[in-house]
Amino acid sequence: MKSTKDQELFQKIIVKAWEDDAFKQGLISNPINAIEGLTGEKLSVKEGKKLKVFDQTEKDVVYLNIPVKPDIENLELTEEQLEAVAGGEDIVKTLVRVLTPSLADFFQI
């Protein structure tokens, strides 16, 4: 399966944070500046959106992220997602995949 541009950027950010404590601290305190410094590209945040970064690297702590509650009534699945559900994929797994934010949800790309 081919990685998307979003996935590749997330991987780059995470690996850099694991390897460089100064970058990780900058990412936590000012994520936009840290990501811009890493990529060399200007990020334009969509109006009304903000990016928060939390350090979840403690090995003896389990972290739980509560996502935004989905608006099931207005949720639209793609043909591929509908086929996956019709083919037997668990609807919850499909919803998690659909609702996982991408960078496009936060930035003008």
PyMOL commands that set and color helices and strands:
alter all, ss='L'
color gray80, all
select helices_A, chain A and resi 5-19+21-29+31-39+72-74+79-86+91-99+103-105
alter helices_A, ss='H'
color red, helices_A
deselect
rebuild
show_as cartoon
